[in-house]
């Protein structure tokens, strides 16, 4: 039996050893270039270096054509500088050989700079020296005035717009992360990619200046070679002036071409790489697909060329070109029709054979916990067959809320309502409308981040979740809006964000007794003894539900159910006042609470900006609190509550201006009462007790709320006090 031969390829050992030394290629190459500057180079070696220079330019150009994104060739700016240095070094080496030609006659001097330079000079100039000079001059003008200048301008504009768009891109990533659309790792990777992109275009802007300087240096070196060679030949060697001028001009033209041709290629590659826009395909595929995307234009071009064939212009080239373009256009039209017909056939096959039966009447008696009604214009956002991903976004929101609040968001019942406007939607909780809004399908929402440099044209609106000023814009305006520091999101993100904020605001209403039982069942797997000890011996399930609802009402996460039950087990035997138990539970969750509102400063230390209450004001509030066996209640007049809330709101404006979250800190005895006072007026504010501040957090009070006077309301006074929690 014949043995099967292996298909694997054995790599020679010397190849592996060379691959291990690839990190030395660049340092050794630069050292060799420095050596060429100092040591005369033999003509044969110069031929090799010139060939390498031309080959490198072609490789760079082809790599640029086949890449899909600029960052795939992120080494290009450094390579651009290296190739520029290589050309200048070769210019110096060739100039040295030309001017120090060891030849007895002008004819012998033609080969002193190597065969490549001599061949380039003879090939371009031919029999006429003037033709060679004119052709070389045209090449120099095109290189300097068109290619180099254009590539430099493109790099400059691309760098500026990329840097201007960075804040908007960062905010868009933060918004997607907050909505649960991407993970932390994905967000970190995208931020790093944005940074690499900005570094790349900034480096390209600087490297393009070297290319321009290289073109100028090429012109100067050409003039020096001609004048210097003429002087050396006539004065030093005594050669005839005519022959000397012809020889050194040919050599100079050859030398210039060997440097300008690679420079031309590299400049074209630089222009191509900064004009790529991150397409999924390479330039060739994108170019052919986009040029043939409009077959009508191809057909009109074909007719135009065929008509020109009947003029005195050459008939055969025009007619052949017109027929070729017409054939391509006709083929593209047939392909488009076939695709449309196949899509319609597939849609008909997937369609339901008949109308669905109406649901039973009993189903109409059921009340959905969370419901979303949409107008018919928003159906494509939901229908996955039309590319809608709202259902996936809602699933991501459920995961996000489970992590942030510890609450399992109930399923969202989505219905289309023909009575609504096409872009209108309503959110209901237990059958009652809690919010409504509208989006523009097919458009994008550009939100004012506070750093907008110029207004953009669009349809003015308000972002529904946070009430930010925004504009509905066309998708073609996205890059412009991001460059102006707008945060741009799609309609699905707007809707998902609004649902997220509504669930956070009404989380206490969504926490049912059944959900509390589910949380306890999940905790039994980890701490069964704790659950048995606490429920129902210390507290009943309904009472636990009220405590958890009180926490959610102030956006305190209930994910750490073990700590919550341990605190209730410790203090539930000493008091049955649920409000007091809530304060004990908050104290047990103080690290979680502080983590929500403390932010790191420039030194990495946690900072908490806040508003504090004067002790006399706390005494006034405490006087309105009624504590009895039935629980705790407050009977403060509405006028007094409005005055205190207004003063606190004025103080919180200083906190938000300083970049902090709206936080009020008070003594534990009146903390809950203070929250009840400000919640109707400042729902986004959080009220913390002094006992809830954990060590390691620097607390800075930006305003002190004074007590109510006899004839004047409370006032917020500046209080630049800083204290470290201990």
N, C-alpha and C positions, 0 to 999 in steps of 0.2 A: 504494500500500500504506500502510495506516495504521500509524503508528509506535506501538509499545507504550509505555504510560505507566509510569513508575517508581512502585513501591509505597513507596519510602522517604519518610519524613516530614522535612521541613526544619524545623529548630528555629530560631526567631528569634534574631538576634544578641543582642538585649537580654536574652533568657532565659539565654543562656550567660554574659553579663557578670554577671548577678545571681547565677548559680550560683557564679561565682568568688569572690563576696563573701560566701558563706554563713558563713565563719568569723567575720564581724563581727556576725552576728545576735545572738549571746548577749551580747557586750560592750555593743552598742548597746541591747539590751533592758534590761540592768541599769541603764545610765545613765538611760534613760527612766523606769524605776521610781523611781530616786532623785529625778528631776525632779518626778514626781507627788507625792512626799512634801513637796516644798518649795513647789511652785507650784499654786495653785487650778486645778482641772480643769473645763473647760466640761461641762455636762450631756451634750451630744452625744458628746464624746470619752469620757466615762465609760460611756455606753451601748456604745460600740465595745469598750472594754477589758473590760467585763463579758461581752459576747458572745464575745470571744476566750478569756476564762477558762473559760466553760462549754464552748466547742468543744474547748479543749485537754484538759479533763477527759474528755470523751467519746472523743477520739482515743487518749488514754493507756489508757483502759479497754478499748477494742476491740483495741489493739495487744497488751495483756496477754492477752486471750482467744485471739488467733490465734497467739501465739508458742508454740514447742515446748519451749524450755529457758529458764530464767531469764537465762542469759548472753547470749541474743539481745537482751535489753533491758537491757544492763549500765549504760546511762546513767540508768536509772530513779532511783537514789538522788539524783543531782544534780538531775534534773528534779523530784523530789519537793520538794526545798528551794526550787527556783525557783518552783514553783506556790504553795508556802506563802507565800513573799515577795510574790508577785503578789496573792494574796487579802488579805494584811494591808495592802498599799499601797492597794488599792481600797477597803478598809474605811476607811482614813484619809481618802481623797479623798471618799468618799460622806458620811462624818460631817461633814467640813468644809462640804460643800454643804448638808446638812440643817440644821446649827446656824446657818449664816450665810445662811439663806434670805432673799432680798430680795423679800418678798411683802407685800402690803397686808392680806391676810386669810388665814385658815387654808385656805380653798379654793384660793387661788392657790399656796400652799406645797406642794401635792401634786406639782407637776411640777418642783420646783427641783432634784431629784437625778437627773433623767433619766427617760425613759419606761420603761426596763426595770425600775427599782426600783419606780416607781409601779404598773406593770402587775402585777408579782409580788405587791405588797402588796394590791392590790384583788382579784386572782384568788384568793388564799388566804383572805383575811379575808371577802370577799363582803360581805353586808349586815350581818354580825354581827362586831363587833370581838372579842368574847370567843372566838368560834370560831377566828378567826385566831390569837389568842394561844395557845390550846390546841394547835392543829395545829403551830404553830411550836415550842412547847415540847416536844412529842413528838418532832419531828424533831431538836431539839438533844440531847435525852436519848439517843435512839438513836445519834446520831452520836458523842457523847462516851462513853457508858457501854458501848456494844456494839462498834461498828465500830472506833473509834480504839483503844480499850483492847485489843480482840482482835487487831488487826493488829500493835500494838506487842509483845504477848506472843508472837505467832507469829514475828515477826522476831527477838526475843531468843532464843527456843529454837532456831530454825534456825541462827543465828549460832554458838551454843554447840556444837551437835552437829556442825556443819560443821568448826569448828576442832578439836574432839576427834577427828574421824575423819581428819584430814590425815595423821598419821604412818602409820596403817594403809594408807591409799591410796598413800602414797609407797613403802612397803615392798612392796605388791602390784605396783606398777609395776616396782620393782627386780627382783622375782622373775620377772615376765614377761620382762623384758629379759634376765636371766641365762639363762632357759630358751630364748631365741631366738624367743619368740612375737611380739615387737615389735622394731622397729629403734630405733636411737639417736634418730633424728628423731621417731619416734612417741612414745618415752618422754619426750623433752624437751617435745613439744607437750602431752602429758597432764599433766606436772608443771606447766607454765604454766597449763593450764586449771584445775587444782586450786587454784593460787594465786589466779587470777582469781575463782574461785567463793568462796573464803574472803574475799577483799576485798569482793566484792559483798554477801555476807550480813552482814559486819561493818558495811559502810556502811548497809545497810538497817536494822540495829539502831539506829544512831545517828540516821538520818533519821526513823525512826518517832517519836522523841521530839519532833521539830519538829511533826509532825502533831498530836500530843496537845496541845502548847502552842498550836497554831493554834486548836484547838477551844475551849480555855479562853479564849483571847483573844476569840473570837467571842462567847462568853457575856458577857464583861465589856463589850465594845463595844456589844452590844445594850442592856444596862442603862444605859450612859452615854448612848446616843442617846435613849432614852426619857426619862430624868430630865433630861438636858441640854436636850433639845428642849422639854420641858414648862416648864422654868425660863425658857428664852429666850422662849417664846411668851407666857407669862403675865406675867412680870416685865418683860422688855425691850420686848415688843411690845404688851402689854396686851390680848391676845386672851382670849376666854372659856376657862375651864379645860377644860370638856368637849370643845369643838371642838379645842382645842390637843392634849389627850391623844389624841383619836381620830386626828388628822392625823399626829402624830409617831409614834404606835404603828404606823399603817399603813406609814409610810415606813421605820420600823425593821424591821418584819417583811419588807418587800420587800428592804431592804438585807441583812438576815440570810440570806434565802433565796438571793440572788444569790451569796453567798459560801459558804453551807453546802452547797448542792447540788453545786457543783464539788468542795468538800472531801469530801463524802460519796462522790462518784464516785472521786476519787483514793485515798481510804482503801480502798475496795473493790478497786481495782487493786493497791494495796500488799499487801493480804491475799492476793489471788490469786497474785501473782508469787512470794511466799515459800512458798506451799504447792505450787507445781509441783514435780514430781520428775524432770524430765528425760525426759518421754515423747517418743516419736517423732512424735506427732500433736498438733494443737492441742487446747485444752480441750473444744471442742464435739464433735470427733470422738471423743475419749477418753470423754467423758461418755455419749454415746449408745451407744457400743460396750460399755461396761462395765455400764450400766444394763440393756441388753438381753441381756447375756451369760448370764443365768440366767432362761430363759423360764418355768421352773416358778414362780418368785416372781411373775412377771407374771400368770400364770393364777390363782394364789391370790388376788392383789390384786383381780383382776377379779371372782372369785366373791364376795369380801367386799363389794365395792361394790354388786354386784347384790342381795345379801341386804339391805343397808342400804336399798335402794330400796323394800322392802316395809314399812319402818317409817314413822312419821309424818314422817320427813325428806323433803325434796323428791325426787320420784321421777325426773323427767326428767333433771336434771343427774347424779345418781348413776348411773342406768342408762346414760346416754350415755357417761359416763367409763368405767364398767366394761366396756361392750362395746368401746370403743376400745382399752383396755389389753389385753383378751382377744384382740382381733384381732392386735395386735402380738405377744403371746406365742405364739399359734398359728402365726403366720408364722415366727417365730424357730425354733420346734420343727421345722417342716417343712424349713427351710433346714439345720438341724443334721443331720437325718436324711439329707438328700440328700448333704451333704458326707461323712458317714460311709460311705454306700453307694458313692460315687465313689472314696473312698480305698481301700476294700476291693477294688473292681473293679480299680483300678490296681495294687494289690499282687498280686492274682492274675495279672494279665497279665504282671507283671515276674518272677513266680516261675519257677524252672526247671521244665521239664516232667518231669524225672525225677531220681533220685538220681545224684550223680556217681560215676564209676567209681573204684574204689580205685586208689591209686598203685602203680606197679610195685614189686616187692620190692627191686630194686636201689636204689631211692630211699631205702630204710630204712638202707642202709649209709653214706649220706652224713652227715657231721657238720657241722652248721651252726656257723659261728664265733660268732654271737650269736643267741640264741633267747629268746623271751618266751612263757611259758605262762600262760594266764589261765583263771580260772573262768568258767562260763557267765554269771554276773552282770556280767562286764566286757565282754562282747561288744558291747553298745551303745556303749561308748567307742571301739570300733574300726570298727564298721559305719557307713560314711558315710551310708547310707540312713536310719539312725536318728539322725543328727545327730552321730555320733562324729567326732572330729578327732585321734585319737591318731596316725594315720599322718602327718598334716601336722605334728604336734608333733615326731615323730621325725625328719622331714626337716629341720625347723628345728634340731634338736639336732645333726644331721650337719653342717650349715653352721656352727653355733657351734663345734663341736670342730675343724673344719678351720681356723677362724680362730684359735682359742685355742692348740691344740696342734700344728697342722700335720699332723694325722692324719686320714685319710679313714676314718670309721667304717664298718665293714662293714654290709651290709643286715641288718635284724633280721627273723628268721623268727618270725612270730606264730602260735601254735597255741592252740586252746581245749582244755582238759583237764577232762573231766567228773569226774575224781577229786579235783580241787581244790574247796575251798569256793567259793561264788558270787563272793565279792569277793577271793579270793586270787590271787596271781600269783607266778611264779618267773622269775628271770633266769639263763640258762645261758650259759657260754662253753665252746665246744667240747664240748658235751654234759654239762658238769658244772655243778651248781647253785652259783652264787656269792652269791646273795641271794634272799630271798623277802620278801613283805610282803602287805598287804591294804588295800583301800580300800572305801569305802561308796558305791556308785553312788547318785546322786540327792541326796547330801549334800555339804557343803563342809567342808574342813579348816581350822580356826582354830588357828594356831600362836602360841604365847606368844613375843612379840618381846622380852620382858624389861621392857616398859613397860606391861604390862597393869594396869589400875586395879581390875578386878573380875573374878572368875571367871564364866564363862558356862556355862549348862546345856548338857550334851552328853555324848557318849560318849568317855571318856578314851582316848588312844592315844599313840603315838610317831610323829613324822614319820620315815619310813623312811630318807631320805637322810642326815640329820644327827642323828637321834635327839632332836629337840626335843620338849618337851611340847606336846601338841596335843589338840584336841577335834573330834570329828565333830559338826557342827551342821546344822540344817535350813536351806534356802535363805532362809526368811523371817527367820532370825536374822542375816543378813549385815550389815545396817546396824548392828545392836546390837553385833556383834562388832567391826566396824571402829571404832565409837565407843569401845570399850573397849581400843583399840590392839592388837587381834589382827591378824595377817596372815592373810587369808582367801584360799584357793586352791581350785580345783575338783579332783576326783579325777584328771582327765587330767593336770593340771599336776604333781600329786604323783608320778604314775607316770613322767612324762617327766623330772622332776628326779632321781628315783632312778636311772633309766637313765643320765642324764648323769654323775652322780657315779660310778657303777659303771664306766663306760667310762673316765673319767679315772683311776680307781684301777687298773684292769687294762689300761691302754693299751699297756703293754709286751707283754702277751700277744696283743693284737690286731694288732701290727705283724708281719706275715709277710714272708718274703723276697720274695714276689711284690709286696707293697706297696712294699718298698724299691726294687725295680726300677722300679715306676711312678713313684716320687719322682725317681729318677735320670733316667728318660725325660723327665719334665717339666722337670728342670733342664737337660737337654741343649739345649732350645730357647732357653735364656738364656745358658748358659755351657758350651757343648759341649767346649771345650778343657780346662776344669777337670775335667770328668768323665773325659775320656780320659786326662788326666795322673794322676788319682788312682786310678781303678778300671780294671783290677785291679793297676796297677803298684805302688801304695803300699799299698793295703788291698783285701781281697776283699769281695765283697758280704755274705757271712755275717758277717765281722768288723764291717763297717759296721752291719749289723743289730743286733749286740750293743751297739755304742756308742749307737745311737739308742734301743734298749730301756732302757739304763741312764739316759739322759736322761729318757725318759718315765716311768720308775719314780719319779723324783723330781719329776715334773710340770714338766719343763723343755720348752718348746715346741721342736719340730724344724721349724718352718715355714721358718726361714732356712737352707735346705740349702746355699746357696752359702757362707755363712760357716763352716758345719760342715765342708764338704769342703776349704775353703781352709786351715783349721786343721790338718786331718788331713794335707793335702799338705805343710804346713810341718814338722810334727813326726813324721809317720809314718815317715820315713826314719831318725829318731834313736832311736825306741823302738818295740817291738812289744807292749809291755804295754798292753792295752786299757784297764785302769783308769787308767793314767797319761794315755792319750790322751783319756779322758773328762774328766779334770781340765783338760787343755789346751782342749778344746772348750768346756767351761763358762766358762773364762776368756774365750774369744772371744765368748761369748753373755752376758757379764756385764751389759750394759745391759738385755737382755731379762729376765734373772733378777731384777735389782733392781726393774724396773718392776712385777713381780708382787707385791712385798712392801712397797715404800715407799709411803707415803700422804702427801698434802699436809697441812700443819698450817694454823692460822688465817691465817698470813702467806703461804701458798702455797708454802712451802719443803717439799721432800721429807724425810720423817722415817722412820727405820727403828728400831723398838724391837726389842731382841734380848736373848739370853742369851749370855754369853761364858764361855770356859773358862780356868781358871788355867793358866799355862804348865807348872806341875809336873804337873797332871792330864793335859795333852797329852803330856808326856813319858812318863807311865805308860801311856797308851793306845798311844803309838808303840812302846813296848817289846813289846806283844803283836802287832805287825804283822810278818808274815814276807814279805819281798820276795826273790824269786828269779827265775830265768830263765823259769819257768813262769807267773809272774804275782805278784799280791799276794793274801795271805790273812791272816786274823786268827784267833788261837787264844786268845781271852780266855775265862776261866771264866764260866759263866752267872751265878753269884752276883755277880761284880764288874760284869758288864754290867747286871744289874738295879739295883744300887745307883747306878751312874752315871745310868742312864735315869730312875730315880726322882728323883734330885736335879735333873736337867735339867727334868723335868716340873714340879717345884715352882717352878722359876724361870720356866718358860713361863707358868704361871698368872698371874704378875705382868704379863707382857707382854700377855696377852689382857685382863686387867682394865684395862690402860691404853689399850685400843682398838687394839692392834697385832696383827699376825698372828704365829703361833708360829714364830720364827726363832732359830736358833742360829748363831753365828759362831765359827769356829775357824781355825787355821792350815791352809794347803792340804795339808800333809803328812798330817794326821789327819782331814781333812774327811769323806772317804768312810767311814772307820772309825767316826766319830761317828754318821753317818747309819745305818750298819748296827746300831749299839748301840741307838738310840732308835726305829728304825722299827717294831719289833714292839710297842712300848709306846705310842709317840706317833706314829701314822701320819700325822697331819696336819701335823707339824712339818717345817720345811725347814732344811737345814744349808748355810750359805754359807761360803766361804773369804774371808779378808781381801782376797785379790787380786781377788775378784769384786765388791767395792764400788766403784762408779763415783764420780768426783768430783761434788760438788753434793748429796750425800745426807748428812744429819745422822744419825749413828748414835748411839743412846742405849742403853747396856747397863743393864738393870734388875736383873740378877742375875749374880753371878760364881760359877761352880761350882768349888768347892775340890777338891783331890786327896783320894784315899782315904787315911784314916789307918790306923794299925796296928790300932785296935780300934773304929773308927767309920766309917760310910759317908760318901760325899761329901755335902756340904751346899751349898745355894744361899744365898749371902749377898747382902744388898742392896748394889748397886753403882751409885749414881746418877752414872754417868760419861757424858758427852756428848762426842762427837768428830765432826768433820766429815770425811768422806772426801775425800782429796786424791790 
